[in-house]
Amino acid sequence: MRAVVLRGHGGPEVLSLEDVPDPEPGPDEVLVDVRATALNRADLLQRAGHYPSPVREAYEIPGLELSGTVAATGARVTAWQPGDQVMALVAGGAYAERAAVHERALLAAPAALGADAAAVPEVYLTAWDALVIQGGLTVGRWALCHAGASGVGTAAIQIAKALGARIAVTCSSGKVDACRRLGADLVFERSPHDWLADARAAVPSGFDTILDVVGGEEVNRNLAAAAPRGRIVQVGAMAGGKVELNIGVLMGKRLGLVGTVLRARPIEEKLVLAQRFAAELLPLFDTGALRPVVDSRFPLEQVADAHRHMEANENVGKIILDVRS
């Protein structure tokens, strides 16, 4: 099969399209003919050598999500048949024509999405887990999400609105209108603009749940913006992971500060999360309440250009790699 391979780390030029052996599915796994995958910031970190794959091989195949067709099933698989249209969050290996995935990690791909289903698993599972499961967001409460025009941000806006919650986002000046069109109740322009002052004026009571993929200086601003007994869920640290934390504010407001990742979780936790997502959130894609925002798409051969596009930070929503035409 063809796959994008990392045999070293560095810039986009280290991404190499090669022929490699097909994966061998185990008895509880499904072999998927991958139709499309999608980029995530973690892919850029992995390419640079800062986010190692949990799979130890002579080379790495990036990619954390996919959509495609079931090609074959392991001896103990009962939930899927060849020909089924599926999507999945995986620990790596999605930049390839085939992938082996545990049967309970697979999700039925909504028919209306086609190849765009590849843009669902990573960002919607991340946003839903952070906002709802760990962040406790419910109807009528306020959420704040940084990087509102990112894949996670666009998913967070839709999920909050589908729940009947209210959501504010921060973003760069060129993406304000896009966030408003997606349904964000409030949109605050980020640095150098003072989003915290605007947020305090607009929501004086503070935000019940904050989803942060930025980190750095935003960490203490989040403490200031949070409502008493609010929860801040740290999903990423694009602006830096080492900060001085104002413990006094954390204690005085009785806040919860949660750090989370998906990739490093034990397989058992991932399977439970996928099954709960299938039961509680997947039906909303069929109704149209949720739909992935696709910024652009590239053929697999142009993976380096896709990485450069993400690094330019100009995308609104997801960047898709079409593995098969």
N, C-alpha and C positions, 0 to 999 in steps of 0.2 A: 504494500500500500504506500501511497504518498503521505508524507508527514513533514511538518515543520520541526526541525531538530535544532537543539542547542548543544553544541559540543564545546562551547566556551561561553564567556559572558562579555557584554559590552553594549555597543549601540545596535541599531536595527540591522546593521550589516551582518551580525552574527547569526541571524535567522536563516537557516538553510533548508530548502525544500529537497527532500531525499526520498528514496525508496527504502523502506524498512520492513521487517517482518510484521505480519498481522498479529494482533494480540490474541492470546489463547484464553477464551472464557472458561471460568471455573464452573462447577456444578450449579452454583447459585447465581451465575452471571448470564448476561445477555450480550451477544455481539451485535453492535449497532453500526449500520452503514451511515456514516455521518453526512448529513446534508449541509449543515452550516454550524459555525461556532461564532462566538462574539468576544470582543476584547474586554479586558478588565485591567484596572491599574496594577493589579497583582502580576499580570503578565509582563508588564514593563519592569517591575521590580525583579521578577524572576530572570528576565533576560539580562539585567544588569548585575545579577549575582547576589541580590539582597533578599530573595524570597525562595529558598531552595525547595525543590520538589520533594515530597515525602517518598516518592518511588526512586529507589537507588538502582540506576542503570548506567550503562556506558555513555548514554546521552539522555537529554531531557526533551520531552514533547510538551510544550505549554498548552494552555487552554483549560478553562474551568467550567465550561458549559457547552451544551450541544443540542442539536435537534437532528432527527434522522429516522431511519426505518429499521425495525428489528430484522436482522439477517439470520440469526440462529440463536438457540437457547440451550443452556446447560441442562444436565440430566434432572436436576431438582426444581427447575423453574416451572411454575404453574400459572403465573399471572399474565404472561405475554406469549404471543405467537408471531412467527415470521410474517412480515408485512405491516405490523402495528406501527403507527406513527407515534414517536416518543420524543421526550426531551429530558435532560438530566443535568444536575450539578455534579461535577466530578472533581477529583483532587488534582487532575492533570491529564494530559493526553488528548485533549479535544481538537487540537490543530492537526487532525489526521483524518484519513478516509474511513477508518474503523476504530471503534473503542469498545472495550469490555466493561460493562456496568452491572453492579449488583441489581437484581430484579426489583428490590424494594426501593432503590434509589431512582428508578425510572418513573416518569410522570407521563400521562397521556397528553400528547401535544394537541392543543385546541385546533380543530380543523380550519378555522378561519384565519389562523396565523401563518400557515405554511412554513417556509424557512425562517420567518421572523420568530418562531418559537425558540430559536437559539438565544434570543435576547431576553428570555424570561428567567431562567433558573437562578443565576447568581444574584441579580439585583433585586428581584422580587422576594426571594427567600431571605436575603440579607435585610432588606427594609422591613419586611413583615416580622421577622424574628426580633430585630432591634426595636421597632416601634411598639409592637403588640405583646409578644411573648416576654421579652425582657424589659421593655419600657413601660408596659401597662397601659398603653393608649386605649381609650374607650370613647364612646360617643360623647360629643359635646366638649371634650377636653382639647387643650392646645398642645400642638407639637411644633417643634422647630427643627428644621433639617438644613444642614450646611451643604453647599454645592448642589443647589436645587436643580440645576440643569444636567447634572451627571446622570448616569444610569440608575444609581441608587436613589438619587434625588427625585428623578421623574417617577420612579416606582413609588417612592414614599408619598409624594403628592396624591397619586391616584388611590393608594391604599387608605390614607387618612380620610379622604373624601368619601370613599366607599363605606368606611366605618361610621360616617357621620361625625367625625372629629373635625377640628379646625387646624390648619397648618400654615405656618410661616416658613419661608426659606430665605437663605442668603445665596447670592450668586454675583458674578461679575456684571458690569454695566451692560454689556452686549447681550446678556441672556435674560434680562428682566422680563421682557415681553413674552418670551417663550414660557417662562414659569407661570406667568399670569394666565396665559392661554390654557395651560394644563389644569388650572383650577386652584392654584395656591391662593389662600385668603390674603396673605401679606407677602410681599417680596422686598427684601432689604438688600441694597447694593453693598458688596463687601469692600474690603480694604482697597484704597485708602479711606473710603467713606466709613463713618462711625455707625455700623449697623446696630450696635448695642444700645446706643442712645435712642435710635428710632424704635427698636424693639420694646424698650422700657416704656416709651411714650404710648405705643400702640397697644401693648398688653401689660399694663402695670402690675397685674397679679402674677405675672411670670408664666413660664411654659412648663407644662406637666411632664412632657417627654422631649428630650433633645437627642437627635441622632447626629453624630459628628464624625465625618470622614477626614477632617482637616487636621485636628490636633494643634500643636504649637501654641501660639498666643490665644487661640480660640478657647482653650481649656478653661482658663480663669474667667473669660467672658461668659462662657456657658454657666459657670457657677453663679455669676451675677444675674444672668437672664432667667435662671430656673425658678419655678415656683417653690414655695416651701413643700418639702417632702417629694419633690420632683425626682425624676430619674434621668440621668445623662448616660447614654450608651455610646461608647467610643468604638467605632468600627474601623477607623483608619487614622493615619498620622502623616498625611501628605506634607504638612508644614513642619513636621518634626515631632519626635516622640519623647523628648526630654524637656520638661518644663518645671518651674517652681509652682507648686500648688498651694493655694490659699486654703489651708485646712480649716481655718476659723469660719469661713463662709460655708464650707461643706458641712461642718458640725452645726453651725447656728441654724441653717435651713433644714437640717436633717435630711440631706440629699443622698441619693444613691448614685454612685459612679461605677459603671459597669464596663469592663473591657471585654471585647468579644471578637472572635474570628470564626469562620466556617471551616476553612481548609484543614486546620490542625485538629479538629474534633475527632474523637473515636468514631469508627464506622457505625456503631450502634446508635449514637446520638444523631448522626446524619440521617440514618434510615427513619428514625422516629420523626424527625423534623420534616422529611420529605412526605411521609404518609399523612401527617397532620396538615401540611400545606395542601396536599391533594384533596383532603376532605373539606377544608375550611375556605381556601382561597381560589383553588383552581376553577370552581364553577363560575367565578366572577369574570373569567376570560370569555366564557361562552355567552354571557349576557352582554358583554361589551363594556362593563364597568371598569375593567382593567384591559389595557392594551399597551404592549411595549412601544416606546418611542425610539424609532430608528433614525439615527443621524445620517449614516452613509453605509455603503457596503463595498467590499473589495473582493476580488477573487483570491484564492489561497496563494497564488503566485505573487501577489502584490502585498504580502503580509508586512514587509518592511515599511511600505508606504502607509499601511493602516496604523502601524505603531507610531510613525512620525506624525500622523494626523492626530492621534490621541495625545502625544506629547506636546503638540501645539496648543492644546487645551481650548480648542475652538468648537468641539462637538457639543451638541445638545442631544442627550440620549445615547443610545448604543451604536457601536461600530461593529458591523457584521462581516465575517469572513465566509464567503460562499465556497464550500469545499467541493461540492458537486453542482453542476449546472442543472 
